[in-house]
Amino acid sequence: MEPRSERLVTPRPAAAVVAARDTADGLEVLLLERHPDSPMSPGAYAFPGGRVERADRWDGAAPVGGLDLARASARLLDVTPPEAAAAFWIAALREAFEETGLLLAYRANGTPFVPATDDAPRFAAHRARCRADAGAFPLVLAAEGLTLATDRMAYWARWITPEERPLRYDARFFVAAALPSVPLEPDGRETVACRWSPPAGALEQHRAGAITLPVPVREILRSVAGQPDVATLLRNAEDREIHPVRPRIVREGGAERILLPGDPGYF
């Protein structure tokens, strides 16, 4: 077994959203196919997400709905001040919008935001603007009179990229109740396809070799697969005890093996 590298890279804060919806056949979640040239898990299926930017930090301007800053900070434990904790909620929703066009928000009258057909060119421009500058996201929300649907989100999991990787993230995953169906459009840069899938179905496709699921995505799908509906998923998330999971990578005879806490050889 090769030793761990002594040159450790500090993981960057990141946020992702496990958007879920109810169907006649049970719960489905949104998965994205990463671009084949992506520096992180190219070609694999993942949840919308990315880096938490300084511009995501809540400053009183971003319309974040019913997000309780004190509770957000308490849930993330080691993230202070509360405005920095809120940034994870905002970043998760911003990334979903940038990568898929899915914007979990409410209109000024409290109704769920569903863009009209005529809105498509304007919101495509909004997405491009946000991709270029994360700080544009609250400005877009304000211009459109929208408030983020943070009341439909809950913290679910935390995964830290193994020390052996040169590109590392400390990622918080949130489950979220998707609003009424809206057209999804991959950005073509980070993602090339969007799909709704039952968690168990995605896991079966992975086992069959039809799709690739990174370890954190696979384990999170397993953790939500037994949830009967979105309401139960969110309810169970509220008191969920969350511990950071940091896989290890070991190389034996040129082959790479990933170990999770509790696996033989993990230390």
Secondary structure, DSSP 8 states (H G I E B T S, - for coil): -----S-----EEEEEEEEEEEETTEEEEEEEEE-TT-SSSTT-EE-SEEE--GGGS--S-S--TT--HHHHHHHHSS--SHHHHHHHHHHHHHHHHHHH----EE-TTS-B----GGGHHHHHHHHHHHHH-TTHHHHHHHHHT-EE-GGGEEEEEEEE--TT-SS-EEEEEEEEE--S-------SSSEEEEEEE-HHHHHHHHHTTSS---HHHHHHHHHHTT--SHHHHHHHHHT-----B--EEEEETTEEEEE-TTSTT--
